[in-house]
């Protein structure tokens, strides 16, 4: 990043920072930066994948929110979710911008090594999508219903990509297909592709469709090779997406560090969601080669809720990607984590029902998050569960998870 641009961004953050200038001195231990509350580690390596929703991690570092709480965030660009998983497990990374379901899978030893894990906070809601190839669209498959119709009439092998077997994108893809009567594991071939490689793989015909985070859905439209069949927020409004994750051991050994990082990223998320200019500056920053490495135009439209589907339709979506939303985004609801476990069971990734609530309580660091949010006067919900209606009309509220998981007609 150029010195001028860094100066511009730092200046842009001044208003947000100055509004909290008195906070550090009013908190115990000087914003957790001295005495018994001092962060145990001064530098924290946080892995990220080149996606729009890494933004709050990146901006916490670029704008210096981390320094307020006595830590230095070092964003570390990774090539794949499998790489993120492995580096979290072996300690090369302290924390990561991570797929919610992937962290639960690691905790239970699904799709890789087993290790106790921690979800510190939710980083974003919404903002993913399912892209279908332009070739499918030309044959009339432009949404779930028309895709199901084409797959029934054109009996060939269809290939769809997701980004990690237990991750969010796999679950959105499977849920959407199943809601339209397609069994993703029996009626199609599903492959795993790292997010930044999705567009290139579709361009050469390696898949008929994929589910991924932005900007790689909009980029397919810009490049003329794909269309947006559905956004993830239309599958589940305000769904949990990426989380800030670490190993369970890290939180136990470095609780003050974990709290400090949560506070820095909460501030960054609040800054991003504060207005148009902040969002545009964020897009300009993360588009750079060190982060997402794409044209800024592939990022900035959808973070403002300005959508197009590649077929001439445009719309403004109030449920676009959010990083803060007055704190509603970031609380690590137990029911959110439990939902991924229900889907892992549904699709055969788990052979038996786990103790859904107990696992979520082990992973989601509710108390630590509440401490950080309380210090920043960020709103915290009263209930650790929330209720949502998904695309098929089924309500998920965290109650009776085993019954919920077993009730789906389309499953493994």
C-alpha positions in Angstrom: 0.0 0.0 0.0 1.3 3.5 -0.9 2.1 5.9 1.9 -0.5 8.4 0.5 -3.2 5.8 0.5 -2.3 4.6 4.0 -2.4 8.2 5.2 -5.8 8.7 3.6 -7.3 5.6 5.2 -5.8 6.3 8.6 -7.2 9.8 8.4 -10.6 8.4 7.4 -10.6 6.3 10.5 -9.8 9.3 12.7 -13.5 10.1 13.3 -14.3 6.6 14.4 -11.3 6.4 16.6 -11.7 9.8 18.2 -15.2 9.0 19.2 -13.7 6.3 21.4 -10.7 8.2 22.4 -11.6 8.2 26.1 -12.4 4.5 26.1 -8.8 3.3 26.7 -8.3 5.2 29.8 -11.7 4.3 31.3 -11.3 0.6 30.9 -9.6 -1.6 33.5 -5.9 -1.8 32.8 -6.0 0.9 30.2 -8.0 -0.8 27.5 -6.7 -4.2 28.5 -3.2 -3.0 27.7 -1.6 -2.9 31.1 -1.5 -4.8 34.4 -3.2 -8.1 34.6 -5.3 -7.4 31.5 -2.4 -6.8 29.3 -2.4 -9.0 26.1 -0.1 -11.9 26.6 1.1 -11.7 23.0 1.9 -8.5 21.2 1.7 -9.9 17.7 -1.2 -12.0 16.4 -1.0 -13.8 13.1 -4.5 -14.0 11.6 -4.9 -16.0 8.4 -7.4 -15.0 5.8 -8.7 -16.1 2.4 -9.0 -13.5 -0.4 -12.7 -12.8 0.0 -14.6 -9.5 0.7 -15.6 -10.8 4.2 -12.0 -10.7 5.4 -12.4 -6.9 5.5 -12.8 -6.4 9.2 -9.6 -8.3 10.0 -7.7 -6.4 7.4 -9.1 -3.0 8.3 -8.4 -3.5 12.0 -4.8 -3.8 11.1 -4.6 -1.1 8.3 -6.4 1.5 10.4 -4.6 0.8 13.6 -7.6 -0.3 15.7 -5.4 -3.2 17.0 -2.8 -0.8 18.5 -5.4 0.7 20.8 -5.7 -2.6 22.7 -2.0 -3.5 22.8 -1.8 -5.9 20.0 -0.5 -5.9 16.4 -2.6 -7.9 13.9 -0.6 -9.5 11.1 -3.0 -10.5 8.3 -1.6 -13.6 6.6 -3.0 -14.4 3.1 -3.7 -18.2 2.7 -4.3 -20.2 -0.5 -7.1 -22.5 0.7 -9.4 -23.3 3.6 -7.6 -26.6 4.1 -4.4 -24.6 4.6 -6.1 -22.3 7.1 -7.3 -25.4 9.0 -3.9 -27.0 9.1 -2.1 -23.8 10.2 -4.7 -23.2 13.0 -4.2 -26.8 14.2 -0.4 -26.7 14.2 -0.1 -23.2 15.6 1.4 -21.5 12.6 -1.6 -19.1 12.8 -2.9 -17.7 16.0 -6.3 -17.0 14.6 -8.1 -17.0 11.3 -11.0 -15.6 9.3 -12.7 -18.9 8.9 -15.7 -20.8 7.7 -18.1 -21.4 10.6 -18.8 -25.0 9.8 -15.1 -25.8 9.2 -14.3 -24.9 12.8 -17.0 -27.1 14.1 -15.8 -29.9 11.8 -12.2 -29.6 13.2 -13.5 -29.7 16.7 -15.2 -33.0 16.0 -12.5 -34.5 13.7 -14.6 -34.2 10.5 -12.8 -33.5 7.2 -9.3 -33.3 8.8 -7.5 -33.5 12.1 -9.4 -33.3 15.4 -8.5 -30.4 17.8 -10.4 -28.3 20.3 -11.4 -25.1 18.6 -12.9 -21.7 19.5 -15.2 -19.3 17.8 -14.5 -15.8 19.2 -17.0 -13.8 17.2 -19.0 -13.8 13.9 -17.3 -11.6 11.3 -20.2 -11.1 8.9 -23.7 -12.0 7.9 -24.9 -12.5 4.3 -23.0 -11.7 1.1 -22.3 -15.1 -0.5 -24.1 -16.5 -3.6 -24.5 -19.4 -5.9 -23.3 -18.9 -9.5 -24.4 -21.0 -12.5 -22.4 -21.1 -15.7 -23.5 -19.0 -18.6 -23.9 -22.2 -20.6 -26.5 -23.5 -18.1 -28.3 -20.1 -18.2 -28.4 -20.3 -22.0 -30.3 -23.6 -21.6 -32.8 -22.0 -19.2 -31.3 -22.9 -15.8 -31.2 -19.6 -14.0 -32.5 -20.5 -10.6 -33.2 -23.6 -8.4 -36.5 -24.6 -10.1 -35.2 -24.3 -13.7 -31.9 -26.0 -12.7 -33.9 -29.0 -11.3 -36.0 -29.1 -14.5 -32.9 -29.1 -16.7 -31.1 -31.7 -14.6 -34.2 -34.0 -14.9 -34.4 -33.6 -18.7 -30.7 -33.6 -19.6 -29.3 -36.7 -18.0 -25.6 -36.0 -17.8 -23.2 -35.6 -14.9 -23.5 -32.1 -13.4 -20.5 -30.8 -11.4 -20.8 -28.2 -8.6 -18.1 -26.7 -6.5 -18.0 -25.6 -2.9 -15.0 -24.3 -0.9 -14.6 -26.9 2.0 -16.6 -30.0 2.8 -17.9 -28.9 6.2 -17.9 -25.2 5.4 -20.6 -22.6 4.9 -20.6 -22.7 1.1 -21.1 -26.4 0.9 -24.1 -26.1 3.3 -25.7 -23.2 1.4 -25.2 -25.1 -1.9 -26.7 -28.4 -0.5 -29.6 -26.7 1.3 -30.6 -24.7 -1.8 -30.4 -27.7 -4.2 -32.3 -29.9 -1.7 -35.0 -27.3 -1.3 -35.6 -27.7 -5.1 -35.6 -31.5 -4.9 -32.0 -32.1 -6.0 -29.9 -34.3 -3.9 -26.4 -32.8 -4.2 -24.7 -36.0 -3.2 -26.6 -38.3 -5.4 -27.8 -36.3 -8.4 -24.6 -34.4 -9.0 -20.8 -34.4 -8.5 -19.5 -32.0 -5.9 -15.9 -30.9 -5.9 -13.9 -28.6 -3.6 -12.2 -25.5 -5.1 -10.5 -22.6 -3.2 -12.4 -19.4 -3.6 -10.0 -17.4 -5.7 -9.9 -20.3 -8.2 -13.6 -20.6 -8.8 -13.8 -18.2 -11.7 -10.8 -19.7 -13.6 -12.2 -23.2 -13.2 -15.7 -22.2 -14.5 -14.1 -20.4 -17.4 -12.5 -23.7 -18.6 -15.6 -25.7 -18.0 -14.7 -27.6 -14.8 -18.0 -27.0 -13.1 -21.6 -26.1 -13.9 -22.1 -24.0 -10.8 -20.5 -23.0 -7.5 -21.1 -21.4 -4.1 -18.6 -19.0 -2.8 -18.2 -15.6 -1.1 -17.8 -12.3 -2.9 -16.2 -11.0 -5.0 -16.0 -14.3 -6.9 -19.7 -14.4 -7.8 -19.9 -10.8 -9.2 -16.5 -11.4 -10.9 -18.1 -14.3 -12.9 -20.7 -11.8 -14.2 -18.1 -9.1 -15.0 -16.2 -11.8 -16.9 -19.3 -12.9 -18.8 -19.0 -16.6 -17.7 -21.7 -16.9 -15.0 -24.9 -15.7 -13.5 -26.1 -15.3 -10.0 -28.9 -17.9 -9.3 -29.5 -16.9 -5.7 -27.8 -15.0 -2.9 -27.1 -16.7 0.4 -29.2 -14.1 2.2 -32.2 -15.3 0.2 -31.5 -18.8 1.5 -31.2 -17.5 5.1 -31.6 -13.8 5.9 -28.8 -12.6 8.1 -27.1 -16.0 8.2 -23.9 -16.6 10.0 -20.9 -16.7 7.7 -17.2 -16.3 8.6 -16.0 -16.3 12.1 -12.9 -15.3 14.0 -11.5 -18.6 15.1 -8.6 -20.0 17.1 -7.7 -23.2 18.8 -9.2 -23.9 22.2 -5.7 -23.9 23.6 -4.9 -20.4 22.3 -7.9 -18.9 24.1 -7.0 -20.7 27.4 -3.3 -19.6 27.1 -3.9 -16.0 25.8 -7.4 -14.8 26.9 -6.4 -11.2 27.1 -5.0 -11.3 23.6 -8.1 -12.9 22.3 -10.3 -10.2 24.0 -8.1 -7.4 22.6 -8.4 -8.8 19.0 -12.1 -9.1 19.3 -12.3 -5.5 20.4 -10.2 -4.3 17.5 -12.2 -6.2 14.9 -15.5 -5.1 16.4 -14.3 -1.5 16.0 -13.3 -2.3 12.4 -16.6 -3.8 11.6 -18.4 -0.8 13.1 -16.2 1.5 11.0 -17.0 -0.4 7.8 -20.8 -0.3 8.4 -20.8 3.3 9.4 -21.3 4.7 5.9 -20.8 4.8 2.2 -17.3 6.4 2.2 -16.0 3.8 4.7 -17.3 1.0 2.6 -15.7 2.4 -0.5 -12.3 2.9 1.2 -12.5 -0.6 2.5 -13.2 -1.9 -1.0 -10.3 0.1 -2.3 -8.0 -1.4 0.3 -8.9 -5.1 0.2 -8.9 -5.1 -3.6 -5.1 -4.7 -3.5 -2.8 -7.5 -4.4 -1.8 -8.2 -0.8 -5.4 -9.0 0.0 -8.2 -10.0 -2.5 -6.2 -9.1 -5.6 -9.0 -8.1 -8.0 -10.5 -5.0 -9.5 -12.2 -2.8 -7.0 -15.4 -2.7 -9.1 -15.8 -6.5 -8.4 -16.1 -5.6 -4.7 -17.7 -2.3 -4.2 -21.1 -2.8 -5.8 -22.3 -5.8 -3.7 -21.0 -4.4 -0.4 -23.4 -1.5 -1.0 -26.3 -3.9 -1.8 -26.3 -3.1 -5.5 -26.8 -6.4 -7.3 -27.2 -7.6 -10.8 -27.7 -11.3 -11.9 -25.9 -11.2 -15.2 -29.2 -11.6 -17.1 -30.3 -7.9 -17.1 -31.9 -7.9 -13.7 -30.6 -5.3 -11.1 -31.8 -4.7 -7.6 -30.9 -3.1 -4.3 -30.7 -5.6 -1.5 -31.0 -4.3 2.1 -29.7 -7.7 3.3 -26.3 -7.3 1.8 -23.1 -8.2 3.6 -22.9 -6.7 7.0 -19.9 -6.6 9.4 -21.5 -5.0 12.5 -25.1 -3.9 12.1 -25.2 -2.4 15.6 -23.6 -5.5 17.0 -26.2 -7.9 15.7 -23.7 -9.5 13.3 -21.0 -10.4 15.8 -22.5 -12.3 18.7 -21.6 -16.0 18.5 -25.1 -17.4 18.9 -25.0 -21.0 20.1 -27.8 -21.8 17.7 -25.8 -20.7 14.7 -23.0 -23.2 15.5 -25.5 -25.9 16.2 -27.2 -25.4 12.8 -24.0 -26.4 11.0 -23.9 -29.6 13.1 -27.4 -30.4 12.0 -26.4 -30.1 8.4 -23.2 -32.2 8.9 -25.5 -34.9 10.3 -28.0 -34.5 7.4 -25.3 -35.0 4.8 -23.6 -37.9 6.4 -20.5 -36.0 7.6 -21.5 -37.0 11.1 -22.6 -40.6 11.6 -24.4 -40.0 14.9 -26.1 -37.1 16.5 -23.6 -35.1 18.7 -24.6 -33.3 21.8 -25.4 -30.3 19.8 -25.7 -27.7 22.6 -22.7 -29.0 24.6 -20.5 -28.8 21.5 -21.6 -25.2 20.8 -20.9 -24.2 24.4 -17.4 -25.7 24.1 -16.6 -23.8 20.9 -18.4 -20.4 21.0 -16.7 -18.1 23.5 -19.8 -16.3 24.7 -18.3 -14.9 27.9 -15.2 -13.6 26.3 -17.2 -12.0 23.6 -19.5 -10.3 26.1 -16.5 -8.9 27.9 -15.2 -7.3 24.7 -18.5 -6.1 23.6 -19.4 -4.7 27.0 -16.1 -2.7 27.1 -17.1 -1.1 23.7 -20.7 -0.6 24.7 -21.8 -2.8 21.8 -25.2 -4.3 22.1 -25.4 -7.9 23.1 -28.6 -10.0 22.7 -30.3 -11.4 25.8 -30.6 -14.9 24.3 -27.8 -17.2 23.1 -30.3 -18.7 20.6 -32.1 -17.0 17.7 -34.8 -18.0 15.3 -34.8 -17.9 11.5 -36.9 -19.1 8.7 -34.9 -20.5 5.8 -35.8 -20.7 2.0 -37.9 -23.9 2.4 -40.1 -22.3 5.1 -38.5 -24.4 7.8 -37.8 -22.5 11.1 -34.5 -23.1 12.9 -34.4 -21.9 16.5 -31.9 -24.3 18.1 -34.6 -26.3 19.8 -34.7 -30.1 19.2 -31.7 -30.1 16.8 -31.7 -33.9 16.4 -35.4 -33.9 15.3 -34.7 -31.0 13.0 -31.7 -32.8 11.3 -33.7 -36.0 10.8 -36.8 -34.2 9.4 -35.4 -33.3 6.0 -36.7 -35.4 3.1 -33.6 -34.8 1.0 -30.5 -36.0 2.8 -27.5 -38.4 2.5 
